[in-house]
C-alpha cells in the first residue's frame, strides 16, 4: 500500500492530491525467474497467480469501502498479455461485483502513465501488479514533490513492514541530506496498523506544519535544511 498525498506548501505539478496505490509485491517479473537460452537470448518469466491477485485486489476494494473512497482502478496490459494480465483483470472484475457502491475502472498501463500527468484527479484507489506498481508509484510520487515524501506498507497475514518507498538511498547516506518525511510517514502507517491513530495523526499534523515553511525544505525539495534540522523541527512541532 502506497499512499500519495499532498503535504505542506511544496510547489508541485498538482495540488491537493490524495491517491492510494495497492501494488502486489510477491510475484510478477520481480519473482526473478529467468533463463539463459543462449549468449544472445535471455528469458524472464512473468508469474501471476490467482491467490496473490485476489488478495491484493480485494484489499484495495476493502480499503476503498472502509475509507469511503469513490473508485478503484485496476491497471494491466491485458490486451497484450492475455493470460497473465488477463487473469488479473478478470479477477478484478469478479471482485468489483461484490462492491457495488465503489466505482470500478480499468485502464492499460501505458494510458495510465499518461493520464496521471494530465489529470490525476480522475483516480482514487489504484491496484496493479508488481512491476507496474513500482513504476507508477514513483511517477505518482513525482506529482507531489518526490520519493522523499511517500511511505509504503507491506502487509501480510501475520506481519507487516513499513518503509520509505525509495528504499535505503545509500548514495546520500551519512551526508545529512536525506528527507526523512517518507520514513516518518511509514512510521505513521505502522501506528495506524497498531491502532494508534491519535499518535499518527499528531505526527502527520506536525509534518504538514513543518513542510509549510520553506526554511524547513530539504535538499530534494530545493531547500537547505539538513536531515537533523528537519527532524528537530518536526519534534518541536509535535510538542506544541
C-alpha positions in Angstrom: 0.0 0.0 0.0 1.5 3.3 -1.1 -0.5 6.5 -0.2 0.4 9.6 -2.3 -0.9 12.7 -0.6 0.0 16.4 -1.0 1.6 17.8 2.1 2.6 21.3 3.2 3.2 24.1 0.7 5.6 22.3 -1.5 5.5 23.7 -5.1 4.3 20.7 -7.2 2.6 20.0 -10.5 -0.7 19.3 -8.8 -2.2 20.4 -5.6 -4.4 18.6 -3.1 -3.7 15.1 -4.4 -4.9 12.1 -2.5 -4.2 8.8 -4.2 -3.6 5.3 -2.8 -1.8 2.6 -4.9 -2.0 -1.1 -4.0 0.9 -3.0 -5.6 1.1 -6.8 -5.5 4.7 -7.4 -4.4 5.3 -11.1 -4.2 5.4 -12.2 -7.8 5.2 -10.9 -11.4 8.6 -10.3 -13.1 10.0 -9.5 -9.7 10.0 -13.2 -8.8 13.3 -13.3 -10.6 12.6 -16.4 -12.6 14.9 -16.1 -15.5 16.5 -18.4 -18.0 19.5 -18.1 -20.2 18.7 -19.7 -23.6 22.0 -18.7 -25.2 24.6 -16.0 -25.0 22.3 -13.9 -27.2 18.9 -14.7 -25.7 17.5 -14.4 -22.1 14.0 -15.2 -20.9 12.3 -13.7 -17.9 9.1 -15.4 -16.7 6.1 -13.3 -15.6 4.3 -15.1 -12.8 0.7 -14.1 -11.9 -1.3 -16.3 -9.5 -5.0 -16.2 -8.6 -4.2 -16.3 -4.9 -1.9 -13.3 -4.8 -4.1 -11.3 -7.3 -7.3 -11.9 -5.3 -5.6 -10.9 -2.1 -4.3 -7.5 -3.3 -7.4 -6.6 -5.3 -9.8 -7.5 -2.5 -7.7 -5.4 -0.1 -7.9 -2.4 -2.4 -11.7 -2.7 -2.6 -12.0 -3.2 1.2 -9.8 -0.2 1.8 -11.9 1.9 -0.6 -15.1 0.8 1.3 -13.7 1.3 4.8 -12.4 4.8 3.9 -15.3 5.9 1.8 -13.3 6.2 -1.4 -15.2 6.7 -4.6 -13.4 4.4 -7.1 -10.9 1.6 -7.6 -8.9 1.5 -10.9 -7.2 -1.7 -12.0 -4.1 -1.3 -14.2 -2.9 -4.0 -16.6 -1.7 -4.6 -20.1 -4.3 -7.3 -20.7 -4.7 -6.5 -24.3 -1.2 -7.9 -24.9 -0.6 -10.4 -22.0 -3.9 -12.0 -22.3 -3.2 -14.9 -19.9 -1.3 -13.3 -17.1 -2.7 -9.8 -17.1 -5.9 -11.1 -18.4 -6.5 -13.2 -15.3 -5.6 -10.3 -13.0 -8.2 -8.1 -14.8 -10.8 -10.8 -14.8 -10.3 -11.3 -11.0 -10.7 -7.6 -10.5 -14.0 -7.6 -12.5 -15.3 -10.5 -10.3 -14.4 -8.8 -7.0 -15.8 -5.5 -8.2 -19.2 -7.0 -8.4 -19.0 -7.6 -4.6 -18.6 -3.9 -4.0 -21.5 -2.2 -6.0 -21.0 1.2 -4.2 -17.4 1.5 -5.4 -16.9 2.7 -9.0 -14.8 0.2 -10.9 -12.4 1.4 -13.6 -9.9 -0.5 -15.8 -7.1 1.0 -17.8 -4.0 -0.1 -19.7 -0.7 0.8 -18.0 0.7 3.0 -20.8 -2.5 5.1 -20.8 -2.4 5.2 -17.0 1.1 6.7 -17.1 -0.1 9.4 -19.4 -3.4 10.1 -17.6 -1.5 10.6 -14.3 0.4 13.6 -15.7 -2.7 15.0 -17.5 -5.4 14.7 -14.8 -4.5 12.5 -11.7 -7.7 13.7 -10.0 -9.7 11.2 -12.0 -8.2 8.4 -9.9 -8.7 7.5 -6.3 -7.6 3.9 -5.3 -5.4 2.1 -7.8 -4.5 -1.6 -7.8 -2.0 -3.3 -10.1 0.7 -5.9 -10.4 4.3 -5.7 -9.1 6.2 -4.1 -12.0 3.5 -1.6 -13.0 3.1 -0.7 -9.3 6.7 0.0 -8.9 6.9 2.3 -11.9 3.5 4.1 -11.3 4.1 4.7 -7.6 7.3 6.5 -8.4 5.5 8.6 -11.1 2.8 9.4 -8.6 5.4 10.4 -6.0 6.7 12.9 -8.6 3.3 14.6 -8.7 3.6 15.7 -5.1 7.2 16.5 -4.8 9.3 13.3 -5.0 10.1 10.0 -3.4 11.2 11.6 -0.2 7.5 12.2 0.7 5.9 8.8 0.1 5.7 5.9 2.5 4.8 2.3 1.9 3.3 -0.6 3.9 3.9 -4.3 3.1 1.1 -6.1 4.9 0.8 -9.9 5.0 -1.5 -12.2 7.0 0.8 -12.4 10.1 3.2 -9.5 9.8 3.7 -6.1 8.3 6.8 -4.0 7.3 6.7 -0.2 6.8 9.2 1.8 4.8 10.0 4.7 2.6 9.3 3.8 -1.0 12.7 5.0 -2.1 14.5 2.3 -0.1 17.7 2.9 1.7 19.2 5.6 -0.5 22.9 4.7 0.1 24.1 7.4 -2.2 23.3 10.1 0.3 24.0 8.0 3.5 25.9 10.0 6.1 25.6 13.3 4.3 22.8 14.8 6.4 20.8 15.5 3.2 18.0 12.9 3.3 14.4 13.9 3.5 13.0 11.8 6.5 9.4 12.5 5.6 8.8 9.2 3.9 10.1 7.1 6.6 8.3 9.1 9.3 5.1 8.7 7.4 5.9 5.0 7.2 6.0 5.0 11.0 2.6 6.7 11.0 1.3 3.9 8.8 2.7 1.4 11.4 1.0 3.3 14.2 -2.3 3.1 12.3 -1.8 -0.6 11.8 -1.4 -0.9 15.6 -4.5 1.1 16.3 -2.5 4.2 17.5 -4.3 6.7 15.2 -4.2 9.6 17.7 -0.4 9.4 17.7 -0.1 9.0 14.0 -2.4 12.0 13.3 -0.3 14.1 15.6 2.9 13.3 13.7 1.2 13.9 10.3 0.0 17.3 11.5 3.5 18.2 12.6 4.9 17.2 9.3 2.3 19.2 7.4 3.2 22.3 9.5 6.9 21.9 9.1 6.6 21.4 5.3 4.5 24.5 5.1 7.7 26.6 5.8 10.3 26.8 3.0 13.1 27.1 5.6 12.4 23.5 6.5 12.7 22.1 3.0 15.4 19.6 2.5 17.8 19.2 -0.5 15.4 17.2 -2.6 12.8 19.9 -2.2 15.3 22.6 -3.4 15.8 23.7 0.2 18.8 24.0 2.5 17.6 22.3 5.7 19.6 19.3 6.8 18.1 16.0 7.9 18.9 16.9 11.5 17.3 20.3 11.3 14.2 18.9 9.7 13.8 16.2 12.3 14.2 18.7 15.1 11.6 20.9 13.6 9.1 18.0 13.5 9.8 17.1 17.1 9.4 20.7 18.3 6.1 21.0 16.3 4.8 17.8 18.0 5.4 19.3 21.4 3.1 22.3 20.6 
